């Protein structure tokens, strides 16, 4: 049984405003050591609390070299579990001391100083330091003297909740990475302002890693924003109950990522079928078409691990079953695919059409998100619908039973969780909607984590441990533990979009989501008849080969016999169905592009032992597969902001070609002359710490092996 005791402060007095202030008495009144014994022994302490002027602040040791900080007005902080897991049992107790000027909590390599200030010592400022070096990692912002600013500002809302801001003075010269997926070609996030909200192709995961030696999780699913300015870092929540964050100290990005995985959960083991090539398009719309494509791969001896059935394979959104007119015998189809060694993934959307066969039951049982006022519609494309409420545990269980009966029992192997943000009406009016867990403005960022949990827990219940992958359009902190493979959403088919995917992949990994992929070639507006798109597809194919998952997908356009740019589809009764893009298989673009596809699918097969090793590292230690150069070379100042290259694991440097018409590019090779880099195309060897110009014909992506670790790729590129 734990007890809460107050550690006595030293007998100290100071002169302030002409009065003698007994600071020892103040310290005894405002500080409380949590976890000591009744005799006042703080040797078993786990936390320190401070109270004053209506504020309750608590600092907990929370995992190795890490602490959690919570601040709330008028009530003790809430024990929310949005993303953080309980600290491991039996962890070493931190050291907690209290004196006349404040308190100190030391948990391994992180030290938190809680300093009293103000002429009445009625205010508190937190400083986070590296225990071993004494280096300041992060410090709460100053009050500015006469400015009377507050680092922990609890701005009241009429609802009774608050809109808090947590402000910090960042260390000089730091570089910042993580935060998830924002469609921008920006690697170092210092100087950026980011919206804390999900959108199609934007994934907010509020964990950032600093080159100064800390990682910071904003443990709050509220919609908001963060600003990483030179003079101040500010985390802002539009609507919540408390300030809540977690901070960890580590000498390297690898160590920080490992501690974050321990705190929020580890990705499962990627199954073997995740290591090869995945084929998809918008959309295979009938059973025979899908099987013909699968047979086409086998006839051409092109390796394939998985094929995907995209949206509108159902009668109406929310029916959660195949349309029997177009998919008459799903079990026979999956059996044939499995005999060919091909897994099947199907798309599931959380939209429930108001005329779906499940709508009335879900509405009656409160399984749907709801509007605050007006017509109860969350999305009006292609027709009015509401969203499934993944924050409701009963709704999650109900949905999985539908999925099990109509999909997994028929042989479906994996799920594509589209619209996982979800996409509120196209205008993202977050404040207008309610979940079981609370208003969307308050808890909305939690949705994709819970949506992934629905399918992960369900698959575990049918024995798919280490065999569950959810391709998801969004994620939040902790989603990695539910098998979330995040793709970058409906990006456009341009070289600028390809360039942005490099930084998206790096940042997603730094945000603790190691499983990442993209739509090869981009999703929107790829015209198959243009040389521009064919070149883009070839370059994207090479990039995808050296990504966690190699996946071909997109809504392709091209002239049809009737003059349209897409394939029109009608049911037997003449009613229209959602259109399909034109063919998107490796052989759909002519001999040159097919040759490039086949080449890189072959490279991907040769990479299996290495990618298997990288996925194991991600599961075991939280390590990303796509890494910025800074990750492996934190002491190389020139590597801090290289946005157009990355490390694929520790051994391979990849420099995608992201400019139309380019047949050569400059590549920076990090490190110093003790590091050697071998070009996998021609075997040329270079020392680190220099830029080199390399040729890159259309079928070549520059890849360099670190210190001879070629992983059998010699001559394949």
Secondary structure, DSSP 4 states (H G I P E B T S, - for coil): ---EE-PPPP--EEEETTEEEEHHHHHHHHEEEES--TT--GGG--EEEEEETTEEEEEEE-STTEEEEEEEESSPPP---SSPPPPPTTPPPPEEEEETTEEEEEETTEEEEEEEESTTS-EEEEEEEETTT--EEEEEPP--GGG---SEEEEE-TTS-EEEEEEEEEPTT--EEEEEE-SSS----TT-EEEES-BTTBEEEEEEEETTTEEEEE---SSEEEEE-SS-EEEEESSBS-EEEEEEE-SSHHHHHHHHHHHH----PPPGGGSSEEE--TT--SHHHHHHHHHHHHHTT---SEEEE-S--SSSTT--S--TTT-S-HHHHHHHHHHTT-EEEEEEE-EEETTSTTHHHHHHTT-B-EESSSS--SB-SSS-EEEB-TT-HHHHHHHHHHHHHHTGGGT--EEEEETTT---TTT--GGGEEETTEEHHHHGGGHHHHHHHHHHHHHHHTT-TT---EEES---TTGGGGTEEEE--S-BSSHHHHHHHHHHHHHHHHTT---EE--BT-SB-EETTSHHHHHHHHHHHHHHHTSSSEEE---EE---TTS-SSEEEE-TTS-EEEEE----SGGGG-HHHHHHHHHHHHHHHHTHHHHHHHHHHHHHH---SEE-HHHH-TT-GGGTT--S-EEETTTEEEE---STT--EEEEEE-S-TT-EEEETTT--EEESSEEEEEE--TT--EEEEETT--TT-TTT-
